[in-house]
Amino acid sequence: MWRVTVVKDKETPSEWTFEVTVLGGTASDRIHNYDVTVEKEYYKQLTKGVIPPVSLVERSFLFLLDKESPESILESFNLSEINSHFPDYEEKMGALL
């Protein structure tokens, strides 16, 4: 079981940047840190504003962790890149709303 913590770091007129921390289920698991950018237009397209951006990032990480290990996730990326690697991403996010 993964614990995902998302904190908004910066905001510009066109995007947000979040700091994401992933910790495994046991105390001996390593902590993984990531910087994730979310374009506001992409957020609106994906969520229609139904959930907060922080929730979208958290759900996106749970999606990724279901597909790959924390070590395989890039340390810094734009959220829209997920769909390039996992074509079912946008559909899954839409289904969660």
Biotite code that builds the C-alpha atoms (Angstrom):
import biotite.structure as struc

atoms = struc.array([
    struc.Atom([0.000, 0.000, 0.000], chain_id="A", res_id=1, res_name="MET", atom_name="CA", element="C"),
    struc.Atom([1.376, 3.361, -1.028], chain_id="A", res_id=2, res_name="TRP", atom_name="CA", element="C"),
    struc.Atom([0.915, 6.628, 0.797], chain_id="A", res_id=3, res_name="ARG", atom_name="CA", element="C"),
    struc.Atom([0.901, 9.589, -1.579], chain_id="A", res_id=4, res_name="VAL", atom_name="CA", element="C"),
    struc.Atom([1.211, 13.161, -0.332], chain_id="A", res_id=5, res_name="THR", atom_name="CA", element="C"),
    struc.Atom([0.706, 16.082, -2.716], chain_id="A", res_id=6, res_name="VAL", atom_name="CA", element="C"),
    struc.Atom([1.528, 19.712, -1.907], chain_id="A", res_id=7, res_name="VAL", atom_name="CA", element="C"),
    struc.Atom([1.119, 22.652, -4.268], chain_id="A", res_id=8, res_name="LYS", atom_name="CA", element="C"),
    struc.Atom([4.511, 24.288, -4.773], chain_id="A", res_id=9, res_name="ASP", atom_name="CA", element="C"),
    struc.Atom([3.985, 27.055, -7.349], chain_id="A", res_id=10, res_name="LYS", atom_name="CA", element="C"),
    struc.Atom([1.271, 28.531, -9.509], chain_id="A", res_id=11, res_name="GLU", atom_name="CA", element="C"),
    struc.Atom([1.468, 30.578, -12.680], chain_id="A", res_id=12, res_name="THR", atom_name="CA", element="C"),
    struc.Atom([-1.429, 31.794, -14.841], chain_id="A", res_id=13, res_name="PRO", atom_name="CA", element="C"),
    struc.Atom([-1.133, 28.655, -16.994], chain_id="A", res_id=14, res_name="SER", atom_name="CA", element="C"),
    struc.Atom([0.008, 25.848, -14.663], chain_id="A", res_id=15, res_name="GLU", atom_name="CA", element="C"),
    struc.Atom([0.596, 24.489, -11.187], chain_id="A", res_id=16, res_name="TRP", atom_name="CA", element="C"),
    struc.Atom([3.648, 22.683, -9.877], chain_id="A", res_id=17, res_name="THR", atom_name="CA", element="C"),
    struc.Atom([3.238, 20.090, -7.132], chain_id="A", res_id=18, res_name="PHE", atom_name="CA", element="C"),
    struc.Atom([5.668, 18.305, -4.860], chain_id="A", res_id=19, res_name="GLU", atom_name="CA", element="C"),
    struc.Atom([4.674, 14.658, -4.512], chain_id="A", res_id=20, res_name="VAL", atom_name="CA", element="C"),
    struc.Atom([5.994, 12.229, -1.897], chain_id="A", res_id=21, res_name="THR", atom_name="CA", element="C"),
    struc.Atom([5.408, 8.487, -2.119], chain_id="A", res_id=22, res_name="VAL", atom_name="CA", element="C"),
    struc.Atom([6.040, 6.230, 0.845], chain_id="A", res_id=23, res_name="LEU", atom_name="CA", element="C"),
    struc.Atom([5.505, 2.470, 0.954], chain_id="A", res_id=24, res_name="GLY", atom_name="CA", element="C"),
    struc.Atom([3.541, 0.563, 3.543], chain_id="A", res_id=25, res_name="GLY", atom_name="CA", element="C"),
    struc.Atom([6.441, -0.254, 5.871], chain_id="A", res_id=26, res_name="THR", atom_name="CA", element="C"),
    struc.Atom([8.764, 2.020, 7.821], chain_id="A", res_id=27, res_name="ALA", atom_name="CA", element="C"),
    struc.Atom([11.806, 0.608, 6.036], chain_id="A", res_id=28, res_name="SER", atom_name="CA", element="C"),
    struc.Atom([10.540, 1.660, 2.592], chain_id="A", res_id=29, res_name="ASP", atom_name="CA", element="C"),
    struc.Atom([12.344, 4.452, 0.849], chain_id="A", res_id=30, res_name="ARG", atom_name="CA", element="C"),
    struc.Atom([10.706, 7.836, 0.356], chain_id="A", res_id=31, res_name="ILE", atom_name="CA", element="C"),
    struc.Atom([10.341, 8.925, -3.278], chain_id="A", res_id=32, res_name="HIS", atom_name="CA", element="C"),
    struc.Atom([9.967, 12.587, -4.253], chain_id="A", res_id=33, res_name="ASN", atom_name="CA", element="C"),
    struc.Atom([8.660, 14.031, -7.499], chain_id="A", res_id=34, res_name="TYR", atom_name="CA", element="C"),
    struc.Atom([7.941, 17.402, -9.104], chain_id="A", res_id=35, res_name="ASP", atom_name="CA", element="C"),
    struc.Atom([4.822, 17.387, -11.264], chain_id="A", res_id=36, res_name="VAL", atom_name="CA", element="C"),
    struc.Atom([3.527, 20.148, -13.504], chain_id="A", res_id=37, res_name="THR", atom_name="CA", element="C"),
    struc.Atom([-0.162, 20.361, -14.374], chain_id="A", res_id=38, res_name="VAL", atom_name="CA", element="C"),
    struc.Atom([-1.302, 22.693, -17.124], chain_id="A", res_id=39, res_name="GLU", atom_name="CA", element="C"),
    struc.Atom([-4.558, 24.351, -16.133], chain_id="A", res_id=40, res_name="LYS", atom_name="CA", element="C"),
    struc.Atom([-6.159, 23.678, -19.548], chain_id="A", res_id=41, res_name="GLU", atom_name="CA", element="C"),
    struc.Atom([-5.298, 19.980, -19.307], chain_id="A", res_id=42, res_name="TYR", atom_name="CA", element="C"),
    struc.Atom([-6.725, 19.862, -15.772], chain_id="A", res_id=43, res_name="TYR", atom_name="CA", element="C"),
    struc.Atom([-10.008, 21.405, -17.011], chain_id="A", res_id=44, res_name="LYS", atom_name="CA", element="C"),
    struc.Atom([-10.141, 19.021, -19.966], chain_id="A", res_id=45, res_name="GLN", atom_name="CA", element="C"),
    struc.Atom([-9.587, 15.990, -17.749], chain_id="A", res_id=46, res_name="LEU", atom_name="CA", element="C"),
    struc.Atom([-11.715, 16.890, -14.710], chain_id="A", res_id=47, res_name="THR", atom_name="CA", element="C"),
    struc.Atom([-14.163, 19.607, -15.822], chain_id="A", res_id=48, res_name="LYS", atom_name="CA", element="C"),
    struc.Atom([-13.165, 21.184, -12.475], chain_id="A", res_id=49, res_name="GLY", atom_name="CA", element="C"),
    struc.Atom([-15.061, 18.515, -10.510], chain_id="A", res_id=50, res_name="VAL", atom_name="CA", element="C"),
    struc.Atom([-12.107, 17.644, -8.246], chain_id="A", res_id=51, res_name="ILE", atom_name="CA", element="C"),
    struc.Atom([-9.272, 19.853, -6.968], chain_id="A", res_id=52, res_name="PRO", atom_name="CA", element="C"),
    struc.Atom([-5.940, 19.729, -8.839], chain_id="A", res_id=53, res_name="PRO", atom_name="CA", element="C"),
    struc.Atom([-4.277, 18.166, -5.781], chain_id="A", res_id=54, res_name="VAL", atom_name="CA", element="C"),
    struc.Atom([-6.734, 15.258, -5.939], chain_id="A", res_id=55, res_name="SER", atom_name="CA", element="C"),
    struc.Atom([-6.053, 14.757, -9.647], chain_id="A", res_id=56, res_name="LEU", atom_name="CA", element="C"),
    struc.Atom([-2.314, 14.513, -8.984], chain_id="A", res_id=57, res_name="VAL", atom_name="CA", element="C"),
    struc.Atom([-2.861, 12.078, -6.091], chain_id="A", res_id=58, res_name="GLU", atom_name="CA", element="C"),
    struc.Atom([-5.164, 9.863, -8.184], chain_id="A", res_id=59, res_name="ARG", atom_name="CA", element="C"),
    struc.Atom([-2.696, 10.031, -11.057], chain_id="A", res_id=60, res_name="SER", atom_name="CA", element="C"),
    struc.Atom([0.083, 8.746, -8.824], chain_id="A", res_id=61, res_name="PHE", atom_name="CA", element="C"),
    struc.Atom([-2.075, 5.911, -7.531], chain_id="A", res_id=62, res_name="LEU", atom_name="CA", element="C"),
    struc.Atom([-2.742, 5.049, -11.180], chain_id="A", res_id=63, res_name="PHE", atom_name="CA", element="C"),
    struc.Atom([1.001, 5.085, -11.947], chain_id="A", res_id=64, res_name="LEU", atom_name="CA", element="C"),
    struc.Atom([1.880, 3.022, -8.867], chain_id="A", res_id=65, res_name="LEU", atom_name="CA", element="C"),
    struc.Atom([-0.619, 0.433, -10.014], chain_id="A", res_id=66, res_name="ASP", atom_name="CA", element="C"),
    struc.Atom([1.355, 0.161, -13.268], chain_id="A", res_id=67, res_name="LYS", atom_name="CA", element="C"),
    struc.Atom([4.994, 0.528, -12.163], chain_id="A", res_id=68, res_name="GLU", atom_name="CA", element="C"),
    struc.Atom([7.332, 0.873, -9.207], chain_id="A", res_id=69, res_name="SER", atom_name="CA", element="C"),
    struc.Atom([8.177, 4.278, -7.689], chain_id="A", res_id=70, res_name="PRO", atom_name="CA", element="C"),
    struc.Atom([11.724, 3.909, -9.034], chain_id="A", res_id=71, res_name="GLU", atom_name="CA", element="C"),
    struc.Atom([10.357, 3.748, -12.591], chain_id="A", res_id=72, res_name="SER", atom_name="CA", element="C"),
    struc.Atom([8.437, 7.022, -12.311], chain_id="A", res_id=73, res_name="ILE", atom_name="CA", element="C"),
    struc.Atom([10.289, 10.087, -13.584], chain_id="A", res_id=74, res_name="LEU", atom_name="CA", element="C"),
    struc.Atom([11.329, 12.493, -10.832], chain_id="A", res_id=75, res_name="GLU", atom_name="CA", element="C"),
    struc.Atom([9.970, 15.456, -12.765], chain_id="A", res_id=76, res_name="SER", atom_name="CA", element="C"),
    struc.Atom([7.270, 15.444, -15.447], chain_id="A", res_id=77, res_name="PHE", atom_name="CA", element="C"),
    struc.Atom([4.167, 17.077, -16.837], chain_id="A", res_id=78, res_name="ASN", atom_name="CA", element="C"),
    struc.Atom([0.966, 15.221, -15.930], chain_id="A", res_id=79, res_name="LEU", atom_name="CA", element="C"),
    struc.Atom([-0.152, 15.174, -19.575], chain_id="A", res_id=80, res_name="SER", atom_name="CA", element="C"),
    struc.Atom([2.829, 12.906, -20.380], chain_id="A", res_id=81, res_name="GLU", atom_name="CA", element="C"),
    struc.Atom([1.226, 9.974, -18.532], chain_id="A", res_id=82, res_name="ILE", atom_name="CA", element="C"),
    struc.Atom([-1.224, 9.333, -21.357], chain_id="A", res_id=83, res_name="ASN", atom_name="CA", element="C"),
    struc.Atom([1.688, 8.939, -23.812], chain_id="A", res_id=84, res_name="SER", atom_name="CA", element="C"),
    struc.Atom([2.969, 5.989, -21.799], chain_id="A", res_id=85, res_name="HIS", atom_name="CA", element="C"),
    struc.Atom([-0.375, 4.626, -20.607], chain_id="A", res_id=86, res_name="PHE", atom_name="CA", element="C"),
    struc.Atom([-3.153, 5.278, -23.168], chain_id="A", res_id=87, res_name="PRO", atom_name="CA", element="C"),
    struc.Atom([-5.860, 4.296, -20.675], chain_id="A", res_id=88, res_name="ASP", atom_name="CA", element="C"),
    struc.Atom([-4.860, 7.069, -18.234], chain_id="A", res_id=89, res_name="TYR", atom_name="CA", element="C"),
    struc.Atom([-7.317, 9.745, -19.351], chain_id="A", res_id=90, res_name="GLU", atom_name="CA", element="C"),
    struc.Atom([-10.174, 7.246, -19.523], chain_id="A", res_id=91, res_name="GLU", atom_name="CA", element="C"),
    struc.Atom([-9.393, 5.976, -15.995], chain_id="A", res_id=92, res_name="LYS", atom_name="CA", element="C"),
    struc.Atom([-9.207, 9.508, -14.593], chain_id="A", res_id=93, res_name="MET", atom_name="CA", element="C"),
    struc.Atom([-12.522, 10.374, -16.224], chain_id="A", res_id=94, res_name="GLY", atom_name="CA", element="C"),
    struc.Atom([-14.125, 7.267, -14.758], chain_id="A", res_id=95, res_name="ALA", atom_name="CA", element="C"),
    struc.Atom([-13.096, 8.313, -11.241], chain_id="A", res_id=96, res_name="LEU", atom_name="CA", element="C"),
    struc.Atom([-15.100, 11.542, -11.412], chain_id="A", res_id=97, res_name="LEU", atom_name="CA", element="C"),
])
